[in-house]
Every structure is written in structure tokens, then in C-alpha cells.
Amino acid sequence: MIRTFCKKTLLTAGALALLGGSALADEDSAFVEFKVLKPELAMTAATAALEYCRAGGYQVGVTVVDRFGVPQVFLRDRFAGAHVWETATRKAWTAVSFRSGTTELDQATKPGTLAEGIRHITQALPLGGGLMIEEGGGSLVGGIGVSGAPGPDIDDECAQAGIDAIADDIAF
């Protein structure tokens, strides 16, 4: 009896897989599906961001986090300050946590705004240089944070260069 049930279950699962498995990912499912960057792509993005900044004469640190804010890669150029680990990591975490670039979050959380309280969350760092990494369909797959350039606008440029380096790989 149990063996027959298992066979039928396996056959049904196999049939659903052949049909694309759409029934497995519906709203009634007990599971949530998501995408994250492979470590190799995270490394490519971090390296590209660091090299972009280096070409501009800036020594930086770069962190790439997964969609949950957990660091996948951290790179620090040889003369970057000791602070760049914390700031790059917090910028990347902030971008994925609030689903916003940190430059935009900086503006939205200025003192006197309704969202000012975000600035008091321990990990949050609303300071330019943190960007979300989204795949071609718009799903969040990670974040990148850069710290150490002479301004947050330049940190943003370096972070974007990192994303641009993997854009074709995550387009779809």
C-alpha cells in the first residue's frame, strides 16, 4: 500500500516537473522560491567595483551580500582604511534590507522626515554607495556596498560598475 502510494507520488511529481512545475510554486505551496548570486558572480561584481574605483585613484572596500544581507564577498584594496569593512557591509545590507539604494534612503531619512527613525537601526547606514542587485525579471538577488572613495556619489559609481560587470549574467 505504502509502496504504491510512493510510486504514484513520484509519478505525479515527475509529471508536474515535466509540465514546468508551476503547480509547485503557487500561492498555496508551503515553500517560497528565490534566487541568489553564485559566489563566482558575487566575486566578479566585487572585483569590478574595486577595479573601477582603483582606476579612478581610490582605495576602497567592497562587500557583496545575498538577498538576505549575509556577506558573500568582501574585498579591500591594499591602502583602503580599516573602516571600509564595516561601512561597505552595512551599505550592502541596508540596500537589500530596505530595497533601496542607500543614496535614495539617505534623502528619505533626513532629520525631520517620517522615516528618520531608520537612521537609529544599528545595522542601517543610509549613506551612498549601497545598491541592490536585481536579476532581469526584477527579483532582488543581492546587494553591493562600496566604501572609501572621497564621496558617496563615487562609491555609487563603483558599485554600479560592479553590477554592470555581471549584468549579462543576471539578465534573465
Salt bridges, closest charged atoms under 4 A:
ASP77 OD1 - ARG54 NH2 2.71
GLU86 OE2 - ARG90 NH1 3.07
ASP106 OD1 - LYS110 NZ 3.53
ASP106 OD1 - ARG119 NH2 2.52
GLU135 OE1 - LYS35 NZ 3.67
ASP155 OD2 - LYS91 NZ 2.86
